[in-house]
Amino acid sequence: MKQFQYVRPTSQQAVLDVIAKPGTRIIAGGTNLVDLMKKGVTSPDRLVDINQLPLRSINTTANGLHIGALALNSAVSENQLVLNKQPLLSMALKAGASPQLRNMATVGGNMMQRTRCPYFYDTAMPCNKRAPGTGCGAMGGFNRMHAIFGTSPQCIAVHPSDMCVGLAALDASVVIVGKTGQRKILFTDFHRLPGEHPEKDNNLAPGELIIGVEIPDNNFAKNSYYLKVRDRQSYAFALVSVAAALDIQNGVIKQARLAMGGVAHKPWRLFDAEKSLIGKKPTEENFAQAAALAMQGAKGREYNSFKLKLGPATITEALKHAGGLV
Ligand code: SF4
């Protein structure tokens, strides 16, 4: 591994000063970054450990919930405010990784984790995300875990997070600071599709720092569910996952939120399917129709076409759980 400088600033301003320097990477839990460094996928000159910053709190605001960027995945998933107000987020977090990893991984780091495409981690293979312009090993390779929505000729990788799928469904925003001050970006706009620049995972600008996440209040707590389909029951990435949230009043769906994981380069929100459910009764038939609508435009490849059937089945099942049918 290449030698690097390690610094541990104690103030936000000091962190911003250091991350402005080229070749600098932020480290918090390190559950993905250390692997990337050990495998030679990334080789920063400098690591900025931000664990000294006061960004671990989880508290209510006038309109919702604020979660600090350094809150641990395990702490968020067990937090009483989260369990009461946004149980979907807790379910998504508990579906991710392993208890040991959740005890180290932070909310900000979870957002910033890289794809688990095996060609990205194998420096002997072509990969436009790791080395732009070298090609895509997965395109004609073993692409069983890869995307069916929003791909480009450059990259067909998926985003690996479960937490991010839950946050995308819950209309969360990412709170960011940079040299010019603070800004918020909708969670659904934070991660990018690969397009011509698969090396860019998200819209965080150079020199910016994630300080938290905000989730607006909603009426989804009673009727939400996170369903993850994977090769084994724990410590495995999603083949397909679905975050489903319904606001049901007097037996009719007033609002719906749906997002998928394991199918795109970013958490994949199903806006048309959500709209199709409004005003309908929470029945299996209506859920299956919404699921069919959600899959329009999906494209399978040699080894991942099974997701074209698994996708709508998982959406329907997640909605049945959220709607109280099972
Ligand atoms: Fe690299 Fe993306 Fe192709 Fe995987 S799918 S090899 S990450 S370019």
Boltz pocket constraint, residues with backbone or C-beta under 6 A from the ligand:
constraints:
  - pocket:
      binder: B
      contacts: [[A, 115], [A, 117], [A, 118], [A, 119], [A, 120], [A, 126], [A, 127], [A, 128], [A, 129], [A, 130], [A, 135], [A, 136], [A, 137], [A, 138], [A, 139], [A, 154], [A, 155], [A, 156], [A, 157], [A, 198]]
      max_distance: 6.0
